[in-house]
Amino acid sequence: MRVGLYPGSFDPITNGHIDIIKRSLAVVNKLIVGIGISATKTPMFSLEQRMAMIESEMGPIAKTMGTELSVTSFEGLLVDVARQQGANLIIRGLRTAADFDYEAQMTSMNRAMAPEIETVFLAASANVGFISSTLIRQIHAMGGDVSPFVPRVVLDNI
């Protein structure tokens, strides 16, 4: 059984995240979306809001595809969370070459700590590869329109 863990802050979930989640649902039997908790960041949305948005947006799609979806939160090492959740794949979305450089280094460290867990990279689709949660938060804070970059559920919660 292929169990994937897709980690991120998802603050907020973007159309780029949706792209990676949809494509991940096609390659795993179960997908765990792991929301990382950072003590140094002040989130735009609470953990509960982020979990609810992901579940409402992606739950019906997962059911249609016949893939189990769960959403959880975590602190600490990603490989520890993967083990605790029974994941044998870590799924990472890539937007740019800079993302690849960083992720390749992290993958090597994760493999050294947990050789039984494989990392899979999914390149973002061209139409969403430029979107980041950080940019969404900045645009929103300055009064800009984020509607082209996030699902309706985010707009309903702003």
C-alpha positions in Angstrom: 0.0 0.0 0.0 1.3 3.4 -1.0 0.8 6.0 1.8 1.9 9.5 1.0 2.6 12.4 3.3 2.3 15.9 1.7 3.6 18.4 4.3 3.3 22.2 4.3 2.0 25.2 6.1 -1.1 25.5 3.8 -1.5 29.0 5.1 -3.6 29.4 3.1 -4.1 26.4 0.8 -3.5 27.7 -2.8 -4.4 26.5 -6.2 -0.8 25.2 -6.4 -1.4 23.0 -3.4 -4.6 21.8 -4.9 -2.7 20.8 -8.1 -0.2 18.7 -6.1 -2.8 17.1 -3.9 -5.0 16.1 -6.9 -2.0 14.6 -8.6 -0.9 12.9 -5.4 -4.3 11.3 -5.0 -3.7 9.5 -8.3 -0.5 7.8 -7.2 -1.2 6.7 -3.6 -3.8 4.6 -1.8 -3.9 7.1 1.1 -2.8 10.7 1.3 -2.0 12.4 4.5 -1.8 16.2 4.3 0.4 17.3 7.2 0.2 20.8 8.4 3.4 21.9 10.0 3.2 24.0 13.1 5.8 26.7 13.5 6.2 28.5 16.7 8.0 31.4 14.9 5.2 32.2 12.4 2.0 34.0 13.0 -0.5 32.3 10.7 -3.2 33.9 8.6 -5.6 31.1 9.5 -5.8 28.9 12.6 -4.8 25.3 12.4 -8.5 24.3 12.7 -9.4 26.6 9.8 -6.6 25.2 7.6 -7.6 21.6 8.3 -11.3 22.3 7.6 -10.5 24.1 4.3 -8.3 21.3 3.1 -10.9 18.6 4.1 -13.8 20.5 2.5 -11.9 21.2 -0.7 -10.1 17.9 -1.2 -12.3 15.4 0.6 -14.9 15.0 -2.2 -12.2 14.8 -4.8 -10.4 12.0 -2.9 -13.7 10.1 -2.5 -14.3 10.4 -6.2 -10.8 9.0 -6.9 -11.2 6.2 -4.4 -8.2 7.4 -2.3 -8.3 7.9 1.4 -7.5 11.4 2.6 -6.6 12.6 6.1 -5.4 15.9 7.4 -3.2 16.2 10.4 -0.9 18.6 12.1 2.7 18.0 13.2 5.8 19.4 14.9 9.3 18.0 14.7 11.1 16.0 12.1 9.2 15.1 9.0 10.6 11.6 8.9 9.3 11.0 12.4 5.9 12.1 11.4 6.0 9.9 8.3 6.8 6.9 10.4 4.1 7.7 13.0 1.5 8.1 10.2 2.6 4.9 8.4 3.7 6.9 5.3 6.3 5.3 3.0 6.3 8.3 0.6 7.0 12.0 1.2 5.5 14.1 -1.5 7.0 17.5 -2.3 5.9 20.0 -4.9 8.5 21.9 -6.9 8.0 25.3 -8.4 11.5 26.4 -9.3 15.0 25.3 -9.6 15.7 26.9 -6.3 13.0 24.6 -4.8 14.8 21.6 -6.3 18.1 22.6 -4.8 16.7 22.9 -1.3 14.5 19.8 -1.6 17.3 17.6 -2.9 19.4 18.5 0.2 16.4 17.8 2.5 15.7 14.5 0.7 19.3 13.3 1.3 19.1 14.2 5.0 15.7 12.4 5.3 17.0 9.4 3.5 20.0 9.2 5.8 17.6 9.3 8.8 14.9 7.1 7.3 16.0 5.0 4.3 12.7 3.2 4.2 10.8 6.4 3.3 11.1 7.6 -0.3 10.6 11.2 -1.4 8.7 11.9 -4.6 8.9 15.3 -6.4 5.9 16.6 -8.4 6.6 19.6 -10.6 3.9 22.2 -10.3 1.7 22.7 -13.3 2.7 25.7 -15.4 -0.5 27.7 -14.6 0.1 27.5 -10.8 3.9 27.2 -10.4 4.4 30.8 -9.4 1.9 30.8 -6.5 3.0 30.7 -2.9 1.2 31.0 0.4 3.7 33.8 1.4 2.8 35.8 -1.7 -0.9 35.2 -1.1 -0.6 36.5 2.5 1.3 39.6 1.3 -1.1 40.4 -1.5 -4.1 40.0 0.8 -2.4 42.2 3.5 -2.0 45.0 1.0 -5.7 44.8 -0.1 -5.0 42.9 -3.4 -7.3 40.4 -5.0 -6.2 36.8 -4.3 -9.2 35.1 -6.0 -7.2 33.8 -9.0 -4.7 32.0 -6.8 -6.8 30.3 -4.1 -9.9 28.0 -4.0 -13.3 29.5 -3.1 -13.1 28.0 0.4 -10.2 30.4 1.3 -12.1 33.4 -0.1 -15.1 32.4 2.1 -12.8 32.4 5.2 -11.0 35.7 4.6 
